[in-house]
Amino acid sequence: MGSTGACCAKLFLGILNTLFLLIGLALIAAGSLVVVGSDFIASALKAFEGIPAISNVVSGLAWALIGLGIFLVVMGVLGGCGACCSIKVFLIGYVVVMIILIVAEITFVALLFSDTLKNLLSDPLTKEIKKYQPIIDSGGNFNTDPQSRAMDLLFINMQCCGWNDYNDLPSVPQSCCKGFSEDILNAANPSSINAHTCAKMTPTFFNRGCYKAVIDLIEDNKPMTIGILVGLFVFQILCIVFAIWIVKDSSKINPVD
């Protein structure tokens, strides 16, 4: 019975982590092509050449893909090779990483719904937000500062302004105005952008902070959020249980000296 269960655990972890490995390699390849400026990727991104707000963050996203890809490859090797070849050291490492992930996720969720996380992030994020540069610079040209344009995208899509509220910013940017859209920002047309302004004394701008916007988004989608979190925890626990099962099935393990 135990051997049959261990074989099923091996099959599950082997298939799952092989998938992780392949996805990780694909992400590394895609990110690397963007970073090194592949002609193929460059031609595929030509549609975004006239959209500064998007093109300025492509490089950062590429490095994020590479980082995520490396993590998935490591997990794939530890879990896949550990399960298929019964390598005890790999499986123990796999279990340790999974446990660390679960603890980090639980800690993050607990902090998210308390003032602790908000207070920890408040000072550094507020300092960064205060560095915001207007969409149109003093010369009347479109400002391509990537950090500020990323903030604009956040304000527009989350319908928020600043970290706590609009007072975190030097002045209320057009991206905090309710009539402003991502299409207007991406068009990078100074006259069109200047036509959309809002004042602090009128209710035409988003007066809630982005931290509150994130909490509201989670609250509005609470059933789905809970379902995703529970599903993720169950999945990770199953991976841990199966890995330990294989390790415990000593007749199937080939220890690495």
C-alpha positions in Angstrom: 0.0 0.0 0.0 2.8 2.3 1.0 4.7 1.6 -2.2 1.7 2.3 -4.4 1.0 5.6 -2.6 4.7 6.6 -3.0 4.5 5.8 -6.7 1.4 8.0 -7.1 3.2 10.7 -5.2 6.2 10.4 -7.5 4.0 10.6 -10.5 2.2 13.7 -9.2 5.3 15.6 -8.2 7.2 14.5 -11.4 4.5 15.7 -13.8 3.9 18.9 -11.8 7.5 19.9 -11.4 8.3 19.1 -15.0 5.6 21.6 -15.9 7.2 24.1 -13.6 10.6 23.5 -15.2 9.3 24.0 -18.7 7.3 27.1 -17.8 10.4 28.5 -16.0 12.6 27.9 -19.0 10.1 29.5 -21.3 9.9 32.6 -19.0 13.7 32.8 -18.9 14.0 32.6 -22.7 11.3 35.2 -23.2 12.8 37.6 -20.7 16.3 37.1 -22.0 15.2 37.8 -25.6 13.7 41.2 -24.5 16.8 42.1 -22.4 19.3 41.4 -25.2 17.1 43.1 -27.8 16.2 40.2 -30.1 15.1 41.4 -33.5 12.1 39.1 -33.3 11.0 40.5 -30.0 11.7 44.1 -31.1 9.5 43.6 -34.1 6.8 42.2 -32.0 6.9 45.2 -29.7 6.8 47.8 -32.5 3.1 48.3 -31.8 4.2 49.8 -28.4 6.9 52.1 -29.7 4.6 55.1 -29.6 3.4 54.4 -26.1 6.0 55.6 -23.7 4.1 54.5 -20.6 4.3 50.9 -21.7 7.6 50.8 -23.5 9.5 52.2 -20.5 8.5 49.3 -18.2 9.2 46.4 -20.7 12.8 46.0 -19.6 11.7 45.8 -15.9 9.1 43.2 -16.7 11.6 41.2 -18.7 13.9 40.9 -15.6 10.9 40.0 -13.5 10.1 37.2 -15.9 13.7 36.0 -15.7 13.7 36.0 -11.9 10.4 34.1 -11.8 11.6 31.7 -14.4 14.8 30.9 -12.4 12.7 30.2 -9.3 10.4 27.8 -11.2 13.4 26.0 -12.7 15.0 25.5 -9.3 11.7 24.2 -7.9 11.2 22.0 -11.0 14.6 20.5 -10.6 14.3 20.0 -6.8 10.8 18.5 -7.0 10.9 16.7 -10.3 14.4 15.1 -10.0 13.9 14.5 -6.3 10.6 12.6 -7.0 11.6 10.7 -10.1 15.1 9.8 -9.0 14.2 9.5 -5.2 16.9 12.0 -4.3 16.3 12.7 -0.6 18.4 15.9 -0.4 16.4 17.4 -3.3 13.1 16.5 -1.7 14.0 17.9 1.6 15.1 21.1 0.0 11.8 21.2 -2.0 9.8 20.8 1.3 11.8 23.5 3.0 11.2 26.0 0.2 7.5 25.1 0.2 7.2 25.6 3.9 9.0 29.0 3.7 6.6 30.0 0.9 3.5 29.1 3.0 4.8 30.9 6.1 5.6 34.0 3.9 2.1 33.9 2.3 0.3 33.6 5.7 2.4 36.4 7.1 1.7 38.6 4.2 -2.0 38.0 4.3 -2.1 38.7 8.1 -0.1 41.9 7.7 -2.2 43.0 4.7 -5.4 43.3 6.8 -3.6 45.1 9.7 -2.1 48.5 9.9 1.3 46.9 10.4 2.1 46.5 6.7 0.7 49.9 5.8 2.9 51.6 8.5 6.0 49.6 7.4 5.5 50.7 3.7 4.1 54.1 4.4 7.4 56.1 4.8 9.5 54.5 1.9 6.5 54.5 -0.5 5.5 58.1 0.4 9.0 59.2 -0.3 9.0 57.6 -3.7 5.6 59.0 -4.5 6.8 62.5 -3.7 9.3 62.1 -6.5 6.4 62.0 -9.0 7.1 64.0 -12.1 4.2 65.6 -14.0 3.1 64.0 -17.3 3.9 67.2 -19.1 7.3 68.8 -18.2 8.0 72.5 -17.9 8.9 72.6 -21.6 5.5 71.4 -22.6 6.8 67.9 -23.7 5.6 64.5 -22.6 7.7 63.3 -19.6 8.9 59.7 -20.1 10.1 59.2 -16.5 9.3 55.4 -16.1 8.6 55.5 -12.4 6.1 58.4 -12.6 4.4 56.9 -15.7 4.0 53.6 -13.8 2.4 55.6 -11.0 0.0 57.1 -13.5 -1.1 53.6 -14.7 -1.6 52.6 -11.1 -3.7 55.7 -10.3 -5.8 55.2 -13.4 -6.5 51.5 -13.1 -7.0 51.4 -9.3 -8.8 54.7 -9.3 -6.7 56.0 -6.4 -4.3 58.8 -5.8 -1.1 58.6 -3.6 -0.4 56.1 -0.9 -2.6 57.5 1.9 -4.4 60.2 -0.3 -3.6 62.9 -2.8 -1.6 64.9 -0.2 1.3 62.5 -0.7 1.9 64.1 -4.1 3.3 67.5 -4.9 0.1 68.3 -6.8 -2.9 66.4 -8.0 -1.8 64.8 -11.4 -4.0 64.4 -14.4 -4.0 60.6 -13.8 -5.9 61.1 -10.6 -8.7 62.9 -12.4 -11.8 60.9 -13.0 -12.1 61.9 -16.7 -8.5 60.9 -17.5 -7.9 57.5 -19.1 -5.0 55.1 -20.0 -5.7 55.9 -23.7 -5.0 59.6 -23.2 -1.8 58.8 -21.3 -0.6 56.4 -24.0 -1.3 58.9 -26.8 1.4 61.1 -25.2 -0.3 64.2 -26.7 0.5 67.3 -24.5 -2.5 69.3 -25.6 -4.9 66.4 -25.0 -3.3 65.7 -21.6 -3.4 69.4 -20.5 -7.1 69.5 -21.3 -7.7 67.0 -18.5 -7.1 68.7 -15.2 -8.8 68.6 -11.8 -8.7 70.7 -8.7 -8.4 69.7 -5.0 -11.6 71.6 -4.1 -13.8 69.7 -6.5 -14.9 66.0 -6.4 -13.4 65.3 -9.9 -10.4 63.3 -8.7 -9.8 60.1 -6.8 -9.4 61.1 -3.1 -8.7 57.6 -1.7 -5.2 56.3 -1.3 -3.9 53.3 -3.3 -3.5 51.1 -0.2 -7.2 51.6 0.6 -7.9 50.8 -3.1 -6.1 47.5 -2.8 -8.0 46.6 0.4 -11.3 47.6 -1.2 -10.5 45.4 -4.2 -9.9 42.4 -2.0 -13.0 43.0 0.0 -15.1 43.3 -3.1 -13.8 40.0 -4.4 -13.6 38.2 -1.0 -15.1 34.9 -2.0 -12.7 34.6 -5.0 -9.8 35.7 -2.9 -10.5 33.2 -0.2 -11.0 30.5 -2.7 -7.7 31.2 -4.4 -5.8 31.4 -1.1 -7.3 28.1 0.2 -6.6 26.4 -3.1 -3.0 27.6 -3.1 -2.4 26.4 0.5 -4.0 23.0 -0.2 -1.9 22.6 -3.3 1.3 23.5 -1.5 0.5 21.2 1.5 -0.2 18.4 -0.9 3.2 18.9 -2.5 4.8 18.8 0.9 2.9 15.7 2.0 3.8 13.8 -1.2 7.5 14.8 -1.0 7.6 13.6 2.7 5.8 10.5 1.7 8.5 9.6 -0.9 11.2 10.4 1.6 9.5 8.2 4.2 9.2 5.3 1.8 12.8 4.3 2.5 12.7 1.3 0.1 12.2 3.8 -2.8 14.8 6.3 -1.7 18.4 6.4 -2.9 20.2 8.6 -0.4 22.9 11.1 -1.7 26.0 10.9 0.4 
